[in-house]
């Protein structure tokens, strides 16, 4: 299944987006709803809270008096840790049950207000962040939810900053506009990205990007870091390191708009052992026919995976530590970053190769691009043969 993380600051409009996604068939798992369920009257969760914090956290009807609990649970770090040790495992267990109950072809949207704060982004396939200006959010909280303005400001200040949420966002949904605007944006996202993404994952199909060269884009670095975080979680201990490589890893260098990432493993068994985990994270293995050459990522033929996300094409190279492929990928990237003349030389090669690819077009474009680049890369490999890769960033 495709797992989507949905988050945003208080008052940004997550509920509106969740409702629009549900109307299109998404399975919504709301962490706030689950958090209330696991401490409802008669549950082991509520009994554990009473044992830890006392019976005076209960209302007259036996339900949880949340303000009374907050007064005790948030008075110091130890009390907060006690609360989390009780509720977090219960929420996690219930979430796992709901995920297991979802259909294999489901698009599951996990509505998690503190997704960024709890570093959950690497554990889902895509993160949607609903964004609205602080003053707009304050107005909504005060006018529509009846929250005291001072309290609303304090709650917003306690959450992640806009910048932190932007860094985690694969998709930023702007909810500052007119009524209905964000719903239209969700409709486009559903049809053009989420539905194809799920279908690709289920079929084990990586996106086959059309060839094209673009000028360097500042967002490549952040996009790569999000992919790296997901790949590290999927690969687990098998990954010695995970790195952004290739032309998109070099500032100011034109390149195909396809990210390249290298997972370094200790041995071939390590690469085989994470095949299914990478597919589950949204990176199925590339078949021989689907393999698109990615000049600059290596000189031989390591194992390769590709992104199933049509909104962010990527190639993932699995290389054994110390192999020629692994060392060249790192040395080549670092050489380009450090040497202005090398960047100029490679830019000329890229543009020449792109012209040849454009002349042929279609399925032959990638092969033509690689054929022009490969002789130059072979020469570079000899120049860099004795260089060792730098330590992880």
N, C-alpha and C positions, 0 to 999 in steps of 0.2 A: 504494500500500500504506500501511498504518498503521504508523508507526514509534514504538515505545515505548522509552523509556530506563528501565532498571532499575538502581537503586543502593541503597547502604546501607552503614553502617559494618561493619568486620570483625566477624563473629560475629552479625550481625543476623538472618541467615536468607535472604539473597538466593537461595541455591541451592534452598531449599525453595520459594520463590515461583516461580523460573524453572521448576522441575520441574512445579509445578501448572499453570503456563501452557502448558508444552509438552504436557502431557497433554490439554489442551483444543484443541490444534492450532496453537499459536503456533510461529513459527520463531525459535529462540534463536540469537543471535550472541553468543558469550562472548568478551569481549576478552582475558581471561586465557588462554584456550585459543589464541586467535590469536597472542598475544604469545609463546607457547611454540613454536607452529608455525613462525613466521617466522625463528626462530633454531635450528631443529632441525639435526642433523648433515647436512651436504651442501648446506645452503641458502646463498644469497648473503648473507643476513643474518648468519649465524654467521661466514662468511669476513670480512665487514666488521668485525665486532666483534674478531676476532683481529688483523686489521690495525691497528685503532685501539688495542687494549689489550694485545696480546701473546698468545702461545700458551699462557701459563700460566693463562689463564682457561678452558682446556679440561680436562675430566676424563680419566681414563685411557682411557675408551672413545670419546673424541672428541666427546662431548656437552658442552654448556655447563655449566661449574661456576658456578652462580649466586652462591654466596657469594664466590667468588674475583672474579667480575665486579663484584659490589657493592662489595667492598673497594676496587676501583680507580675505579669509575664514580661513586661517591658521596663521594669524598674532597674534591671541590671543585666549584664551579659550572661551570667549564669542562668537566670530565670528564662531569658529568651532562648538559650540553648536547650533548656529543659522542654519548653514548649515545642521547639522545632523537632526535638528527638521523638516526641509523641506524635505530632501531626504529619510531619514530612513522610515517614514511612507509610502511613495510612493513605495519604494522598497518592503516593507513588504506586502502592499496591492497587488502589482503585483505578488509577489511570491505566495501569498495565492490563487490568481486566477489561476495560472498555476498548483498549487497542486490540486485544485478542478477539473481542467480539465483533470487530469491524470486518466487513467483507474484504477479500483479497484485492479487489479493484477499487477500494474506497479511497477518497481524498479526505484525510482526517485533518481537521484543523484544531490544534490545541491552543485554546485561548488562555494565555498565561500573562497576567499583568506584570509579574516580576521575572519574565523570561531573561532579560538582559542582566538584571541584578544577580540572578542565580546561575548565570553562565550556561543556559540551556540551549543556546543557538546551535552548537555543534552536534546536538543530538536529534535535530530534525533536518529534513531535506531542504527546506526553504523557510526564511523568516520574512513575514510581512509586518511592517511597522506602520501603524496609523499615526499620522502627524497632524498636529494643529498648533497654532501659536499659543503661547502661555496665557495671554489675556483672553483668548477665545475659550480655552479650556476652563479658566476661572469663571467666566461668565456662565458657561453651561453648568458647572458644578453648583454655583450659587443660585441661578435662576430655575434650573430644571430639577436639581436634586436636593435643593434646600440646604446645602452645606454652608456653614459659616465661612465667610471669606478668609478670615485669618487661618482657620483650620484647613481650608482648601489650599492656601499658599504653603502651609507647613507640610501637607501631604505631598504636594507636587515637589517641594524642595527635597523631600526624603527619598524620592524615586531617582532612577537613573537620569542623567542629563540628556538633552536632545542629542548632543554629539555622540554620547555612548550608544544611544538607540540607532542613530544613523550608521554608526560603524558596524552594527549587527544586522542591518537591514539589507536583505537581498532585493526587496521590493519596498519602496516608500510610497504609501498611499496618502495623498494630500487631501485632508478633510477640512480645509479652510474655506472651500468654495461654497457655491449655492447648494441648496437642498437637492439631493438626487445626483450630484456630481460624483461623489465617491462611489455610489452604487454603480454608475455607468463604468467607472474605472475598474471596479471589481468584476463586472461582466466581461470586459475585454481581457482582463487577467485570466479569468476562468477559461475562456474559450481558447485564447492564444498561447497560454503557458501552462496552466495547471492540468487541464485535461490531457494535452499532449505529453506532458512530463510523466503523469501517471501511466499512460499507455506505453511510453517508452520503457519505463521501469519494469512494468509487468512483462513486456516482451523481451527484456534484456537487450534493448537497442540503444546505442549511443547516438547522439545527434550528429548528423553528417553536415558540417557547416559548409556553406558555399564559399568559394575562394574570394578573397578580397583583401587588399592592403589598406589600412587606415593609419592616420597619424596617431602618435602615442596618446593614450588616454589616461588622465590622472587617476581614474577609478580602478584601473587594473590592479594596483597594489593591494587595495582594500578587498577587492573581490577575490583575489588569490588567497589572502589571509583567511577569509571565511571558508574557502574550499579546503585549505590546509587544515584548519581546525576540525572540519568534518572528517577528512581523511585520516587524521591522527586518531580520532575516536574510533573510526571503523577498523583501522589497522591494528590498533592497540600496541601491545608489546612487540609485535613483529616489525614495526617501523623503527629503524634506527634513527631516522630523521626524515622530515618532509620539507621540500623546498620549492619555491617559485623559481622556475628556470625559463630559458628561452628568451626571445626578443621582448615579450611583454613584461619581463622582469627587469628590463633596462630602461631607465627614464629617458624620455625624448627620442626613443627609437621607433620608427614606423614598423608595423607588423600586421599579420593577419589577426583579426579580433578573436583569437582563440587562446585561452590561457593554457600554459604548460606547467605541470607540477610533477616533481620527481619524488617518489617514495623510495627511500633506500632501505633495503632489507638485508639481513645477515647472510641469507643464502636463498637458493631457488625454492626450497621447501617453504620458506617464509612467504614468498610471493604466491605460491599455490594456496597456502593456508588462508589467505585473506581475500581470495577471489569472490566468494559469496558475500562477505561483509562489505566489500567495496560496491558490489552490485546493489545491496540493500541500502547503501548510503546514497545511491543515485549515480554510480559510476560502473556500468557493466563493462565486461571485457570487450575489446574491439576484435571483430573477426578479421581474418586476413583481407577479405574483400572490402571491409569497411575502414581499414587502416588508412589514415591520412598522414602522409609524411609531414613532419614538423621540424624543419631544418634548425639545427642549433641544439637539439635536445640529445644528440648522440650520433654515433657513426655506425653502429651495428643495429641489431633488432631486439631490444629488450621487450618484456611483456608490457602491453599497453591497455589502458582502459580509457573510456571516454564519458563525458557527462551526458546524462539522459535529459537534462534541462534545456529546452529550446531557447530559453532566455539567457543562458550563459554557457556557450560551448567551451569545452576544455578537454585537453588530453592529459592523462595521468600515466607517467612512465614508471615502471617498477624495475629498479636496478639493484644488483648485488653490490654491497659495500666494497670499494676497492676495484671494481671492474672498470674497464675502459669507458663504458657508457656512463657510469656514475661519475667518474672523475672528470670526464670531458664536459658533461653538462654543467658541473659546478665551476670548473676552471674557465669555460667559455663565457658563462654569464659574468663572472667576476672580472674577467679581462675586459669585456665590453663596458662594464660599469666604470672601470678605472682608467681606460685608455680612450681619449677623445678621437685619436686617429683610427683606432680599431672600430669605433662606432661609425665614423664617416665611411670607412671602407665597407663595413657590413651594410650600411644604408644603401650604398651604390649597388651592391650585389642584390639586396632585397628588391630594389626598384627595377633592376634589369630582369630579375626572375619574375617579378609581377607582370611586367610587360609581356613576357613570353607566355605566361599563364593566361593573361587576358586575351592574347591572340588566339589561343586554342579554345579556352572556355570549357564549360561543362565539366564532365567527370575527369577530363584530362588536365584540368588546370592545376590541381595540387601536385600531380606527378611532374608536370612541366616545371613548376616552381621549385620542387625539390631537385630536379635534374640540373638546373642552373646553379643552385646553391651548393650542391654536394661536392663538386671539385674544390671549391674555395674552402669549404669546411674541412675537407681532408687535409688540405695544406695547413690550415690553422691547427688541426689536431697534432701535427708534427711539431709545431712551434710551442704548443702547450703541454707536450707529452710529459715533461718532468715537473709540471706545476701540481701542487696539491690543493684540494678544495679548502676554503676557509671554514671556520667553525659555524654552526647554525646561527642564523640571525636572531 
